[in-house]
Amino acid sequence: MVIDELKDYGVDIETALMRCANNEALYIKLINKIPAMTEFDELKKSIENKDFENAFSYAHALKGIVAGVMMAGISAVLSFLGF
């Protein structure tokens, strides 16, 4: 993904880059790691197994991570769902 595409999805690029010392390469490196995070799979497994305590923990962790890179849309969905 490029910065302009992220802006189209509602990512607050200015704040995100500020958090990365205006290092665009570092920011892109960080967001490219998100899809490979095991928390997504663990969240899915926990929900499938009706293990809602662990599901809450994984969702809460993911919310913090996406909020940290200013992906407000994903963070807002997780907040709406109560995580």
N, C-alpha and C positions, 0 to 999 in steps of 0.2 A: 504494500500500500504506500501511496505517496501522501505527502502532507495535504495536498488539495483534496484528495479523496476523503481523508479523515475529517477535514472541515465539513465536507458535504454530509457526513454522518453525524455532525453535531459535536465533534470533539473540540474542546477548547484548546486549540493548538498553542496559543500565546502563553497560557498558564502552564501547559504541559512542558513546553520548551523551557520556560523559566525554571521549572523544577529540575530540568536536566542541564542547567547552566547554559541554556541556549545551544546545546549540542544536538543538532537534528539527527546525526548518525546514532548517537546514544539512545535517543528517544525511539527511533525506528527499531533499533536492536531490542529494546525493552518490549515494545508492543508485539514484535515478531515472536517473542517467547511465550506470549499468552496462550495461543492455541495448543501448544504442547504441554501445558500445565496439567498435572495429574488430577488437580481438584475438580476439573470438569467431569472426568470419568468417575471419580469417587462420589461426586454429587449425584450423578445419574444412578450409580449402583445403590447408594443409600436410599434414594427415593424408591427405586424398584423393590428394595428389600423392606420398605416401610420403616427404615431406621432414620426417623425424622430428627433425632438429636444430632447425629453425625451430618445429615443433610444440611441442617441449619449451620453447623460449623463450617462446612465446605462453602456454602453459599455466602456466608458472612466473609470468609477469607477472600473469595472471588470479588465480592463487592468492594472490599478495601483495595484490592489490586487494581481493578479497573478504575476506581475513583482516583487512585494515585496517578494514573496516566491520563486523567481527565476524560475518560470515556463515560460521560454523564448518562447517556442513554441506557447503557447496560446497567450502570449503577442504579439508575432510577427504577428500572424494572425489578431489580433485586430488592430494592427498598420497598417498592409497592407490594411485593410478595411477602414482605415481612422479615427479610433477611437483613 
